[in-house]
Amino acid sequence: MVAEVTVQELKQRRDAQSTPLVIDVREAWELEIAALPGVVHMPMNDVPQRLSELDRNAETWVLCRSGGRSMKVAQYLESQGFQQVANLAGGILAWSAEIDPNVKQY
């Protein structure tokens, strides 16, 4: 079962400079509206072809708009042998609402 983490946890980890690998699985047009710096952009449909770019042993958190697509990708990664994968609950919308209101909601 895929773990879920909160945007508060991500902010704490960023503040402590111990951020896991964060994969944003949204489409490019979505990132033009709202994005977090320092994340890896890998659209959901590209993930299977790009698995070789990822370390199965690295702590990996997956992000999307609200948490649905990222949960599917996190489940897929877990099925592919990723040991430390988590879904960012609420996605970029939660980040905007709870952490940084300058990040646009859409």
C-alpha positions, 0 to 999 in steps of 0.5 A: 500500500502506497503511503501518503504524505502531506504538503506540510511534510514536504515543506518541512523536508525542504526547509531541512534540506532533506527533500526526497525526489519529487516527481511531478506527473502533470502535463507541461501546460499545467506546470506553466500555470503552477509549479514547484521548483526543484521537482522532476517533471515526468508526465504520467504517460511517460513514466513507464518509458522513463523508469530507467531514469529513476532510482528504485532505492531512492525516497520518491514522492509523486505530485499532481494537481490534487492527488489522483494521478500521482497515487496511480503513478505511485502505485505503479512505481511500487509495483515496479519495485520502488521501495520508498514511494509516497503520494503527495496528498492534495497535490499542487492545490494543497500546496497552494492552499496550505503553504504558498498562496502565490502558487496559482490554483486551476 
